[in-house]
Amino acid sequence: MVRAVMRSPLSRVTWSDAAPSTTWALVSTCPSLSMMTPEPMIVSNRRWGLALLIFIAWIDTTEGDTRSKRLVSDSLHVSARAVAGRSTSQPRTTATRMKRIIPVPYNRSVARILSAFVLMLAAVTAAPAAEPVVATTLPNGLRVLLLEDHRSPLVSFQVWYRVGSRNESRGATGLAHFLEHMMFKGTAKHGPREFARLVEENGGRDNAFTTQDVTSYFVDIASKHLDLVVDLEADRLQNLLLDPKEFESERQVVIEERRMRTEDSPAGFLGEEINSLAFKAHPYGAPIIGWMDDIKRVTIDELRAFYKTYYVPNNALVVAVGDFDATRLLARITGEFGKIPRGPDPPPVTTVEPPPSGERRTVVRKQAQLPIVEIAYHVPNYRSDDAAALDLLSSILAVGRASRIYRHLVHERQLALDAGGDYSYLAFDPNLFWFWATPLPGQTPEALEKELLAEADRFRQEPVTDEELARARNQIEAAFVFQQDSVHRRASLLARFELIGGYALEDTYLSRIRAVTAADITRVARRWFDENKKSVGILLPLPCLLLIVMIIAPMPGPAPLAAGPIAHREVLPNGMILLVAERPAVPIVAVRLFTRGGSVLDPPDRAGLANVVGGLLTRGTAKRSGPELDSAIEFVGGSLGAGAGRDGMQVSLSVLKKDLTLGLDLMGEVVLSPTFPADELTRRITKIRAAIKQSEQDPQGVAGRALARLMFPQHPYGAPVAGTQESVARITRDDVLKFYRDNVRPDTSIVAVVGAVTVDEARREIVARFGGWARPSLSPPAIPSATGLPPARTESVKRELTQTTMMLGRPAIRQTDPDYFPLGVASYVLGGGSTSRLYTRVREQSGLAYSVYSALAPAKYGASVVVGAQTRTAEVGKVLDLIRAEMSRIGREPVTDHELELAKSYLIGSFPMRLDTSRKVADFLVAIEEQGLGLDYADRYVERIGRVTAADVQRVAARYFAPDAFSQVVVGDVSQ
């Protein structure tokens, strides 16, 4: 199940931006992201999702669980390739669970794709019959799984190789991950970076990731271009060129990636230490990215030998899900992949980790704001009869606010900022069951370790309740249904089960889950939560130095189609706007209720008030307490969350269709009758202040907040959504009640209902709950726009890190400005993808950075343009010079015809991927309504982007990318 395999320690998965044709920077150009995700999340890098949803922030941008309704956010719209991981503030929830060609004419073929997609969304169609999986093995050993899904004109094409860090040896770690990077460096037919370029110019998105067990490459693209992807993937399976120059350049990129993921990440560092402590013999003990010395030492000959050994058709799996004819696609795959000779079977991994003979313990010291406690027990994988019971135990322990660990340690006893557990039963070999927690300020790691062990022992001593067991089963089964709404997730799910023994195990696993009893859970806890099977890691913070140097002066410049509305819209008598999009194919419903009550309305001395109010909506109503709300929604495997961003507050609901009545009842309660209990307010303020403290160890978050302050010095956008330690401490319950009464109102609210529901049904259900919500007599408060360009300033923040984070930014224009579209094209050409100018010069040619980007960040009252990078400290000056030079050049010289066509083709062709699930459609509808863009925005987007010329790009770039207008923030060891 996707939900289960998402829960893994940091060291279990590494993804690459080896071909980041969709980056965080690019994602931020989508206006639907400006609503509830206006800033990067503050996340713990301790847990990254495993293979299935590695790019949840990339593919399912605004989709996901209530963890995205974070306690603390930075005040900038985008992050420097922000690492997507587990939030430090919320529990886990169930739902998260070629031959060179000419670019397609963007104004005709790609527009037709988008128009067809919008028509599909607007139409009322019968749910398609379930299609069977077409499964076959070619004579050369290549395994192929195909599943037709014609709900949208998209396809996810994935190639999985049975090779990960478990296939490496001591002294040669990191080879699988390094090779994954090199797979984008060209073949005899296609030069370096051409794979990503061809995918991008046809509107697709591609990337790759490496885990302990597998390496996976995926392309999501309009189905009409599927033949291209088949050709490209078959080509690099057999014809990869490992060029020495490209190899050495990419070595530096991987080194920078390791510094970012591990050396400068307290949680990542601790996770790596525990893994190496827990596994003394098995290769699971080595980091996926490799040890630094091994990365620096590996030779190109070693990598070439690794490629020839493991990249053979008999070690690969091809999976495709989407809008295609399976018979025709299989013939194409057979023609391209079938001619590749079978290779020798790769050597099996025979090392077995000997049973641990006692507790293992490590204490590490790292610059951090808060301690971290992690405990890992050796447990079996899917081959064991105990796997299903352990998976249910994991859900009872850590999925949702009703879970034991969240309820006891975070909510009731207020010992931890966050706490949780992970178990990935889909590992190829026996692995680890993780417990972890971050103590609140004033709590000791020793005390928290004792409580974590007590939670483990409680499973050994007491049977779980019938309610806990039923809730966990419902969560797991609901997660399966939610995965059917995305072709990418469906393909990944098929692949993961196929790789562990056959895709049909997906169905048999549910049977195993249903058969587990409370006695089974007690039995496996007693067997596996053994003192002699555990490894304990504690991270103790070293003091962080903070030095801010501000220069209030300008910085020096560098050296010289009509498809109809996407949804039904109507205004209810009380002023609430109702939007409905029918998507009957999958029995789920997503509901979003947005109200204009964001941090822009915070009083100047109460920054963070909207964030506090938003988080408290689900913590108690006139009918139920917060824990009762949690139990009700989590029992049916749904999710209900609330939070605030800069522009507004949103309540998000996702449920199976059969549970819509319950879900809307709960949503109505949290919106109309929240009680804001005093004890819940105290808990929330304590947690927010702790999260603010913890966020100081994230250099991107620090840079983002500082840059927002410089870009919007006289506007509320300059203040952090979460507030500051001081401002949050001043918030009282009276402040909360007043903010709610003044700003949560029907005439500034939008509700979007998307999924297996008709317009009439949605109207009836919404009116029944919100029709009596009275409009206040006073007009809503006015919110000023952020106008004018402030003086460019620089700010340096001292942090003793191996890398330095740089962000440059300035205010920009809204989507309603005609120049927004050429500015989006300019941002893409400059730094939006793997063929962009910044990516090519800074990363590919110079090897100076793992992360470099340009982003246009939309917002209702003032957008921004941000350019950023991370690099080793010694190269900061060089990287800044390259960035400024490219910013200047794009406004001085016309972009090439090829750059222009690629950018336009990608921006238009990828648009349908923003709308391929019910939750994404709901977020999009709310966004375009709130921004005033109109329900025909998708069509106008195609037309406006299509009309952009090179002269338009140069004109707006000269105005909005002039380097001397950008403020700059640098976070790192500025003394060097």
N, C-alpha and C positions, 0 to 999 in steps of 0.2 A: 504494500500500500504506500502511496505517496506520502501520506501523513507520517508513517513510521520512518521511512527512509530519509525524511528531511532531518531527522534528529540525529546528528552526528557530531563528534568533536571536531574541532578545527583541523586537526591533523589528518582527518579522513578524506578531505577533498580540497583540491586546488583548482580554481578555474583560471583560464587565461583570457586576456584581452589580446590574444595573438591575432585575432581578426575582428576587432570590436566594431563591426559595422553598425551596431546600435549601442551607443554608450549612454552613460548617465547624462552626458551633455546633450546628446541628441534627443534622448527621451524627454528632456525638459522642454523641448520645442513644442511638445503636444499640449494644447491648451487645457486638456482635461486634467493635467497634472497640477494645475495651479490652485485647485480647490482645497483638498485636504492633505496634499503632499507638497506644500510650498517650500519646505526646507528639508534637508537631508535628515534622516533619522539618526538619533544617537543610538548606536547599536553596540552590542558586545560581540567581538569577533571570536568569542569562544566557541560558538556554534554556527556553522554554515550549513545550509541545506546540502544534502547529497545530490547525486547526479540528476535526479528527476527535475528538480526545480531550481537548478543552480542559478539560473538567471531569472528568478521570479521578478526581480526589479526591472529586468530587461524585456521579458515577454509579457508578463502580466502586470504591467507597471503599477496601476492603482488597485489591482486586485489583491486579495489575500485576506488574512485574518485580522482580528482586532489588535494584533501587535502593532500594526501600522498606525494605530491611533495612539501615538506615543506620549509619554509624559513630558519628554523634553525634546525640543527641536532646535535646530539652529535657525537663525533668522534670514537665511539665504535660500533661494529656491533650489539650487543645485549643489551637488558635492563634487569634489574631484574624484570621479569614479567611486563614489561612496561605496564602502563595502557593505553588501546586503547581508544581514545576519539577524540573530535573535535580539530583539529589543531588550534593553536592560529594565524595562518598566512594565512589561506585560507578560502574562503567561502564554504558553502555546495554545493554539486552538485547533479544532478539527479541520476547518476549511483550508488551513495552510498546508493543512496537510495536502580546361576546355579550349576548344577552338575559340580563338578570339571572335567575338560577335559584335555587331553594331547594337548600341543601346536601343531598347524599344522606344517607339515614339510616345513620349509621355502624354501628349495631348489627345491621343486616340486610344491606343490599346490599354494603357494603364488607367486612363479615365474610365474606360468601359468596365475594367475590373472593379473599380471602386463603385461605380454606379450600380453594377449588378449586386454588389455586396449590400449597398444601402437599400436597394429594392428588396433584397432577401430579408433584411431586418424589419422593413416596414410591412411586409406581406404576412398574411395569416395563412400558414401552411400546416398541413398535418405532420405529426412527428414521423420521421422516417423509420422504417423497419430496421431492426438491428442487422448490420451486415456481418457476415462471418469473416474471420481472419483467414486470409490466404497465406498459407505457410508452406515453404518448400526449402530444400537444400540443393544447391547447384552441384554439378559433378566435381567442381573444384573445392567443395566444402563450405562455400559461402551460404550462410543461413539467411533467409529472407522472410519477413513478415509484412503483409500489406493489409490495410483496413480502409475501406472506402467510407468517407464521411462527406456528404455533399451539402452540408448546411452553409458553407461559405466557400468562396473560390480560393482557398488556401490549402497548403500542404506542409506538413512537417516531415522532412527527410533526414534520417539520422543513421549514422554509421558508428557502431560500437565495436571496440576491440577489447579482447579479453587480456588486457595488460594494464597494470597499474604499478604502484610502488611495491606491491607484494612480490613482483617478478624481478626485483632488483637485489643486488648483493651488497654487502658491506664494502665501503670504499667506492661504490658506484651508485650512490643514491641520486634520485632526481632525474634519472634518464627518461622515464616515461613522460614526465611533465615537460622536460626540455624538448623532447621530440614532438610533443603536441604543439609547442610554439613553432618548431621548424616546419611543421606540416603546412604552414601558410607561406613558406619561403620559396615556392616555385618548383615546377617540373620542367622537363625538356620542352613541353608544349606551352606552358603558362609561366610567365616570369614571376618574380617575387611580388607579393601583394595582389597579383592579378585575380586570384581566387576570390578574395573579398571584394575587389573592384567589380567583378562580373556579377556577383550576387547583389551588391549594392545598387548597381545601375539598373538592375531589373526589379528593384523594390524589395529585395529580400533581406533577411537578417541571419547572420551566421556566427557561430562561435564554437568553443570546445571546452572541455574540462577533463581533469584527471582525478581519479580517486585511488584509494588503496588497491582496488580490484580491476577497474576498467578505465579506458579512455574513450570519450565520446565526442563526436563532431555532429553538429546539427545545423540545418538550414530551414528556416521557415520562409515561405515564398508563395507568390501567386502560382496557382497550379499550372497555368499555361507555360511557365518557365521550368517545369520539373525536369524536362529532358536535359537542360543545361546543368542542373545540379547532379544528375546521375553521371554525366560525362566528367564533371569536375572531380567528383569523389572517386570514381573508378581510376581516373588518371593519377591522383596522388597516392592511391593505394599501391601502385606499382612503379611509378616513375619519379618519386621525390628526388630532387637535387639538393644535396647537402653542401652548399657552397661555403668554403672556409670564411670568406668575408662576412657573409650573412650569419654564420655560426658565431663568430666572435662578437658581432654587434648584438645578437640576441642573448649571448651569455650575460652581457651587461644588463639587459632588460630583466632577465631572470634574477640576477643578483639584486636589482632594485626591488623587484617583486618580493623577494624573501625579506629584505629589510622592512618593507612596508607591512607584510603579513605577520612577521614573527619578531624580528629584532625590536621594532618600535611598537609592538602590540603586547601589552602585559598579558592579556588573556590568551593570545596566540602562543606566546612564549611558554606560559604555564602548561597549556595543552600539549605542546610538543614535549616538554619535560616529562609529563606523566605518561605519555605514550611510550617514550623510550625507557621509562622506569618499569612499566607494566610488561613489556615484551622484551625479554632478554635474548631470545633465539629467533622468533618469527620476524619476518620483515615488516610487519605492521608497526614495529617499534621505530622505524625510520620515518621522517617527515616526507610527505608526498613531494614537496618542492625540492627536497634534498638538503643535506647538510651543506653549509656554506663552502667548506673546503672542497667537497666533492664537486660542487657547481664550478668552482674556480679551476679545478684540475681536469675535468672530463675532456676527452679529446673527440674530435670529429669522427675518428675511426671507430671509437666505442659507440657513438650514437648511430653511425651507419650500420654497424653490426646488430645493434638493438632493433633498428628498423627492419632489417632483413629477416630477423628472427620472428618478430611478433606481428608485423604488418603483412600478413598473408591472408588470402581469402578464407582458408579453413580456420582462422582465428578471429573472424569478423562476423558481425551481424548487421544486416540492413533492415531498418524498420521505416515504413512510411504510412502516415495516416492523413487522409484529407480527400480533396476533390479530384479524383482520378479514376480511370478505369483500370482495375487491378490486372486484367489480362494483358492490356497494352503495356502497363508499367512493368510487369514481370518480364515481358519480352524485351523491353528496353534494358532492364537490369541484366538479364541474361546475356544480351548482346555486348554490353560494355564490361560488366564484371566477370561474366562467364569465360572470357578469353584470357583472364589472368591465371597463370599456372598455379596449381596447388603447391604450397610450400611444405617443408618438413614441419611436423607438429611441434610447436614450441615446447620447451622443457617444462614439465609440471613443477609446481611448488610443493615440495615434499616436507619442508621443515614444519615440525609440530612444536608449538610452545609447550614446554614442560609445565606440569601443574605447579602453581606457586606454592611455596612452603611456609609462607608467613607474610605479614603485612610489609608493604614497601612504602617508603615515605620520602618526600623531598620538600624542602623549603627554598623558595627562590626569592630574590630581592630585585625589584625592578621599579623604575620611576612610574608611579601610578598614584591615583587619588584615593582608591579604596582597595582593601585586601580582596582576595578571591580564594574560595575554598572549593576543591574538586575531589571527589572520591570516585574511583572506578573499580568495578568488580569484573573479574573474568566470567563470561557467560557464553553459552553456545549460540550458534547461528540457526538459520532456517532448517537445517537438516535434523535438528533435535526436536523431539516431541514436546519439549518445553518452550519452544519459540513462541507459540501463540499465547501461552499464559504469560510469558515475560512481556509480550507486546501489550496485552491488556493491563498488566501491572504498570507498565510505563504510562499508559493513558490515565489510569487511576491516580498515579503519582503526580503527573505533571501537565496534563492537557487541560487548559482552561482555569478560570478562577475558582471553580468548584473542586479542583484537584487538591489532593491532600497537602502537597508541599507548598503550594501557593496559599491555601487557606490557613495553614498552621503557622508557617514561618513568615509570610509576607503580610497577610491580612490580620490575623488574630493577635499574634505575639509581636509583630512589628520588629522582627530581628533582622530581616533581610530586605535589601532593595530589590533583588530578584533571586529566584531559586527555581530549580527545575531538575529534570532528568532526561536521559536519552538512551534509547536502545535501537540499534539498527540490525534487525534480524536478517536483512538481505546481504550481509557481508558474506564473502566467499568462505571465510574461515572464522572460527570462534573469535569473538571480539570482546568489547567492553560495554558494560551498563554504567552510565554516568549519573552521578548526583553532583550538583554544584550550587553555590550560593555566593552572593556578594553581600557582606554585612553592611547594615546602615551605619553611618557615623556614630560612634559611641559603643558599638557592639564589637566583640572580639572574634577573630577567626576561630579561636579555640572553642568558644561557646557555640558558634554556628556549626562547626564540625560535629560537635556532640549532638546537636539537634538533627543534623542530616543522618547520622548513624542511628538515631532514635527512630527516624522515619523508616529507615530500612528494616530495623528490628521490629517495628510495629507490623509490617507485613508478615514477619516470621511468627509473631505471637498471636495476632488477631485475624480472623477471617474478614475479607472485605464484605461490605454490605451488599444486599441484593440491588439496592439503588445504584451503588458505585459500579457494580458489574454490568448492569443494564445500560447505564450511561456510557461506559467505555465501549460496549458493543455497538451502541447506536452511533457513537462518534466515528468508529472505524468504518461502519457500513455507509454512513453518510458521506465520508471522505471519498469512497469509491464513486458515488454518484456525482459529486462535485467535479471529479477529474474528467468526467465525460464531456464537460463543457469546453474543453480546449484540445485541439488536435495535437499540440505539442505535448501536453501532459499525457494524453492517451498513448502516444507513441513511446514516450519515456517509460510509462508503466508497463507496456507490453515488453519493452526491451529488458527492463530489470527482472521481470519474472522469467522471461526466456533464458536469461543468462544464469539463473540459479537452478534451472531445471525444466523450464517449459512455460510458455505464456499461459497455459491452462491452469497453472498453479494460482493465478489470480482468483479464480473462482473457488478452488478447493481451499484456499486460505481462509476465505470467509466461513466456510463450513467448520474449519478448525477453530476459528474464533468463537463461533456459536456453541461449540461443544465444551469450551472451558468452563469449569466450575470454580466457586470460591475456594474449595479445597485444593484445586490444582494450583491456584495462585499462592496459597500458603505453602504448599509443597515446594514449588520452585524457589520461593523466597528463602526457605530454610536450606535448600540445597546450594543456591548460588550466592546469596548474600552472606558469605562466610568470611570471618575475620582473616583467614589465611589466603583469601582470594582477592583482597583489595589492595589498591594503591592509592595513596593520599598525597595530594599536592596543595601547598599553601603558598600564595604569593603575598609577600609583605611589601608595602609601598616604601620606596625611598622618597625623600622629599623632592618635589618638583620645583625647579627654579622658574621664576616668572619675572621677566623684564620686558616692559613695553617701551619702545622708543617711537615717538610719533614726530613726523616731520610735516608741518602744515605748509606745504609748498608744492608747486607742480613738479611732477617727475620729468626728467629729461626724456626727450623723444629718442628713438633708435637712430643708429647710423643709417645715413642714407640707404459642364454636362448636366442634365436635369433628371434626377431620379426620384424626386419627391421627398417629403419630410421623413426624417428618420424615426419619428415617434408621433403619437397622438399627444396634443397639448390642449389643456383647458385651464381656466382660472376659476377656482371655487368661490362661492359668495364671500368668504372671509378673506379673500386675497391670496390664498395659497395656490401655487401653480402645480398642477398635476401633469406628469409626463409618463406615458406608458408605451413600452415597446414589447411586442409579443414575440416570444422565442419558445415555441412549444416543444422543441425536439428533446430537451432534457428536462426532467421533472424537478426543476429548482426555480426559485424566485429570489432575485436580489432587489432590495429596496434601499434607497438612499434618501434621507431627509436632511436637507441643508438649510441653515438659517444664517442670516447675515449677522453673526455675533462672534467675530474673530478677535484677534489681539489688536487689530486696528482700533478697537473700541476700549481698550484698556485705559484706565486713568493713568496719567504720567507717573504717579508714585505707586501704582499697583500693577506694574508689568507682570504678566503671567496670570492675570485674573481670569481671562477667557479660557486659558488652558486648564485652570483649576475647575472652573464651572463645567466645561465639557467633560472632563474625566469623572465628575461626580454625578452626572446624569444617570449612570447605570449603577450607582451605589446606594440606591434606596428610593422607593416610591411610596405613595399613600397605601399601596396594597402589599408590597413585598420589600424585604430588605435586600441589600446588594447580593449577599450569598444566595438568597432565594431566587433572585433573577438569574444569577449565574447557573444555578442548578437546573432551572426550568429550560433555558435555551440549550445548555450543553447536554441535557438528557436526550434531546432529539437530534443531536449532532449538528445543530445550527450554530450561528455566531451572531452576537449582538454587541456592538461596540459604539463608543462615542468619543469624540475628541474635538479639539479646536485647532485651526490653523491661523494664518494671518488674516484672511478675509472672512472666514466664517466658521461655524460649528456644524458638525455633521454626525448624524446617527446612522449607522450602517447595519443592515440586517441581511443575512443569507440563510435560507432554509430550504428544505425539501418542500415541494408543492403541498404535500399532505399536512405539513406543519405550518402553513401560511397563517392560519387563523391565530394560532398561539403566538407566532412571531410578531404579527401586527399588534396583538393585544399588549405584548411586552413593550414594543416600540411606542405605542400610544402612552403607556404608563411613564416611560422614562422621559418623554418629551413634555407631557402635559401635567404630570403630578410628581416630579422629583421632590424629595424632602430634604436633601442636602444635610444628612445627619452630622452632628458636630464631631462625633468620633471618626467618621469617614473623612471629614475635612482635615482633621488633625493627621490622620494617616497619609492622606494625599500630599499635604504640604511637606511632611517629613520626607516622603519618598521623592518628591520633586527636588527638594533641596539637596538630597543625596545624589540624585541623578545629575543635577547641575554640577555638583562637585566632581562626580565621575567623568562628566563630559570634558573636563579640562585636560584629560589625558588623550583626547582625540584631536590630533592637530588639524584635521579638516574641519571639525566642528568649531574649534577655536578660530580658525581663519575665517570661516563663514560668518560667524557672529561679528567679528571685527570688521569684515568687509561691509556687511549690512550697515553697521554704524557709520562707516565712512561714506557710503553711497546715499544714505537717507538720513542725514544728520538732523533734519527738522521735521521728520515724518515718523509716524508710528512704526513703519517698516524697519526703522533703524533699531528698534528694541527687540530683544529676543522673545519669541513666542512663550517660552517657558519662564521668562522673567529672570531675575537675579536672586541670589541668596537673600539679599536684603528686602527686595520688593515682595517676594513671595511670603517672607516671614510677617509682613505687615497685613496680609489679607485676612479678613475676618468673615464670619458667616453672614453678617449683615451686608458686606461687600458682595458676597456670592449671590444672596437673594436679590439684591438690587440689580445686579448685572443680568440675572435671569429674567426678572420682571421687565426690565427695560428693553432687552434685546432679543429674547426668544419669543417670536411672534409670528402669526400666520402670514401676514402681508409681506414679510421678507423671507418667506420659506418656500422651498422647492422640494417636492417629493417625486422621485423617479421610481417606477415599478417596472422591472424587466424580467422576463422569463416565461414560464408556462402559465400564463394568465392572460385573459382577454381584457380589452379596454373596459367593458361593462363590469366585469368582475373586479378589476382594480379600482374603478371609480366607487363601486358599492362598498368595498372594504375600507378604502381611505376615508370616504365621507362618513362612514359609520363611526370611525374613531376620531377624525379630526374636523368633521363638519361643524361641530359645536364650539370649536376653538375660537374665542371672540377676538376680533381685531381691536387693539387699543385705540383710544381716542386721539392720543398724541401721535404725531408723525414720527417715523423712525429717525434716529440721529443721522446727521449728515457726516459723511466721511470725505475729507479732502483728498484730492489727487496729489501725488508726489510730482511736483513740477520743478523745472530748473535743473541745471547741472552744477553740483557743488564743486568747490575747488578740489583738484586731485591731491590726495594725501597718501603718505606711506606709513605703515605701522609694522614694527617687528616685535615678535613675541618669542622670548627666549625659552627654548626647550632643549634638553640634552638628548637629542635623537640622532640616529644615523642618517635620516633623511630630512629634507626640508620641504615644507609645503608652501606653495606660492599661489595666491589668488589675486587676479586683477579684475576690477569691475567698475561699471558705471550705470546710471539709470538709462533706460531705453524707452521703447514705445509699446503701446498696447496692440492687441490683435486687431482692433478696429481701425488702426492707422493703415492706409494703403501700403506704406513702406515696410510694414511688419513682414510681409512675405519675401521681398528681396533681402531683408535683413536676415531672415531665417535661412535663406539659401547661402548668403555670405558666411553665416556662422558655421553652416555645414561644411562649406569648402575650406574654411580656415581650420576647424578642429572638430568636426562632427563625426568622423568615422575613420576607418583604418586607411583610407586613401587621402585623407585630408592633409593639408600642408603642414600643420603642426605635428601631426602623428608621423608623417614621413620624415621631416627634418630632425625633430627632436628625438623620437624613439627609433625609427627604422634606420636612418642614416647615421645618427650620432650615438645611439644607444645610451642616451643620457637620462631617460626617464621611463618608468613603467606606465605612468599615468600622465597624459597631457590632453587637453580638450578645450573646446570653446562651446559656450552654451548661451542660448537666448531663453531667458526665464520669464514666462508670462505672469502677469498679476493684474488684478482688477484696478488697482489705484496707482500702479507704477511698476513697469517691468524693468528688467536689468539684463545686461550682457556681462558674462563672466568668462574669463580665460584663466586656466590654471594648470598646474603641473606639480609633480613630486619628483625630487631628484636627490642624489647624494649631495651633502652640504657643500663639498668642494666645488661643485659645478653650478651652483645657484646663479652666479653672474653670467655664465655662458648661456644657460637655459633662458634666463630673462632676456638676454640680448637677442636670442633666436626668436623668442615669442614676439617681442616688440618689432623686430624686423619684419616678421610675417604679417603682423597687424598693420603695419605701415604699407606694406607692398599690396595688400588686397584692396586698399583704398587708392593706391597710386596707379596700379596697372589693371587692365581688364582681366577677369578670369578667363581661362581658355574655354573654347567651345566644349571640349570634353568634360572639364570640371563642371561646367554649367549643366550639361545634359545629365551627368551622373547624379548631381545633387538633386535636380528636379525629378528625375526618374525614381530616385530612392525615396524622397519625401512624399511623392504621390503614391508610388507603388507599395510602400510600407504602411500606408494609412489604414487599410483594412485590418491590420494586426492590432490596432488600437480598439477594435470593436468585435473581437472574435469570441468573447465570453459575455455572459449576462452581467457580471459584475463590472466589467470594463465598460459596457454600454451604459449602465446606470451611472457610473462616474462621469462618463463623457456627456451624457444628457444634462446632468446637473451643471457641469462646467460651462457648456455652451449657453445654457439659459442664464446662469449667473453673470457670465461675461457679456451677455447681450449679443451673441453671435448669430442666433437664429438656428432653427432646426434644419435649414438647408446649408449649414456651414460646411459639411463634408463635400458637397458639390462645389461650393464657392472656393474651398481650399484648393481643389484640383485646378479650377479655372485660374485662380490668382497665381498659384505657383507656376502653372504652365505658361503664363504671360511674362514671367520675369526674364529680363534680358541681361546680358553682360554689363551693359551700361547702367542698368538699375542697380546691380550688385556693387559696381564700383562707386556709384553715387552715394548709396546709403552706407557702404563700408567706410568711405572717406569721412563721413560724418560720425558714425557710431563706433568705429574701430580705431580712431585716431589715438595713438598710445598716450599722448600727453593729457588726455581727458580721463584716464583710468586711475582710480585709486588702487593701492597695492598693499597686500598683507603678506608677510613672510613669517612662518612659524618653524622654528628649528634652532640649531646651535648658531645663532647669529654672531657669536664672538669669533667664529672661524673666518 
